[in-house]
Amino acid sequence: MKKIIITLLAALFLVGCTSKVSESTTASTSTESQAQEKKPVVVVTTSFLEDIVNVLAQELVEIEVIIPANEDPHTYEAKPEDFNKLDKADLILYHGLHFEGKIVEFLEAKNGVDLTANFDKASLLVMEEDGHEIVDPHFWFDIELYKKATTNAYEALKTLLPEHEEVLKTNLEAYSVKLDELKEYGIQQIGSIEKSQRILITPHDAFGYFSRQYDIQVAAPQGVSTDAELSIEDLTKTADFIVEHQVKAIFAETTTDPARMEKLKESCKAKGFEVKVVSGEHQELYSDSLAPKGVFGDNYIDMVKHNIDLMVTNLK
């Protein structure tokens, strides 16, 4: 009887030890798995840069965005959670050219990568604001410049992810082909609008590079800053231009107040000319942001196509 009891106790002891070893092994494996799955954190300032990183790095990184889609980077003020994002970043990417306005100094202090730092100055446009000449920051409407920024993002990501260099390079090359096709699409579509009607009126001055890219004249009653006051002088000057050129339609933007274009319409009406305001859900131009996730235009290529198609539909 004693032999049986001793045998049972020994068996239970072995089972307990085996269970503990198994639990220890499982916990160790789980910790190793979590370590392997941990991805580098890339913090970007805008939806444009989020899209670039998505295209290039896909599932290789975790992406955090500072300025949400449909918010205005010109006037954005940093929030406490933004500083938390920057603190945990393995890489920070931003537009440069003072596009991020009020948070630039924080990005520089955190050693963020300025994706336009090596742009040739001759390729950049200048504009006037408050009596001063500044560089136009809306470079993404020139697809060649956007390709340059994408290449710069690739270089930064390659340094962060050297083991994935070939994947990054393949994605960059494939995307470059798509951007070339997009540029050709725009040239053909905008070119189908009669030259005399190829005039784009928007609230703030964001489409200078687009004008150069597609040979379309642009005008805006507001300067580069979307929070600038719309003066009666600027409103009257733009209205006179619309009446003189018999412009069919003027366009609201997603990051500006559509009421300003309604004021412009009323100013034209007072001069005896009716002009259509193109606005409303999915009927506004994207200038300083992509569309929110799940809406057509939530990536760069679809955003540009949305803008082009909206212009052609209302100006042709």
C-alpha positions, 0 to 999 in steps of 0.5 A: 500500500505504501508503495502505491502511495509513494508512486502516486506522489511521485507522479503528481510531482512530475506532472507539476514540474512538467506543467511549470516548465511548460508554462515557463516555456510558453511565457518565454515564447510569447515574450519573444513573439511580442518582441519580434512583432514590435514594429518601429513607430513612424510619426508623420504630420499629415495624411499625405505623408501617412499615405506615402509611408503606407505605400512604401512600408505597408505592414512594416511600421506603425504609423502615427499621424499628428494632423488628422485628415480634413484639418488645416496644417497652416493653423494646427496647434499641437496637443498633449497627445501629439508630444506623446507621439513624438516622444515614442517615434523611431522616425518623424517625417514632415513636409517642411517649407513651413507648411506645418506652421505652428508646430515646426519648431517641435518637429525640428527639436525632435530631429524630424526629417524635412522631406523638402530640405533638398528640393532645388529652389528653382523648382519651388514657387513663391507667393506673397503674404502680408507684403512678404515673399514666401515659398509656396508649401503646396508642392504635392500638386507638382507630381515631380516634386511629390515623387522627390518627397516620396524618394526622400521618405524612402531614404529615411525608411531605408535607414530605419529598416535596412533589412527591408531595403529591397521591399521598400525599393520595389514599392517605390519603383511601382509607385513612381510608375503610378504617379507618372500615369496620374500626371498623364491623366491630369494633362489629358483631362484638364487639357480637354477644358477649353482654354478660355474656361480653364480657370480655377477659383478657390478660397485660398492660394493652394493650387499654384503648382497645380496651375504650373503642372496642368496649364490652368490659370488659378486665382484666390481671394485669400492668401496662403493662410486659411485663417486670414481675413477676407478683405473687401478689396480682395473679394471685389478684385476676385469678383471682377476677375470672374465676371471679366472671364465669365468663369462658370464655377468656383470651388470650395475646399474641405479645409476652408469655410465654404461661406467665403465662396458664397460671399464671392458668388454674391459679389458677382451677382451684384455685378450682374453675373451668376456663378456656380459654387461647387460645394457640399459633401464630396463636392469640394476640392482637397488642398491641404489634406486627403479625404478621411479614411473610407472616402474616395480621395483618402489616398494621394492618387484618388485625391488628385483624380477627385480634384481633376474630375470635379474641375472638368465636370464643372468647367468643361 
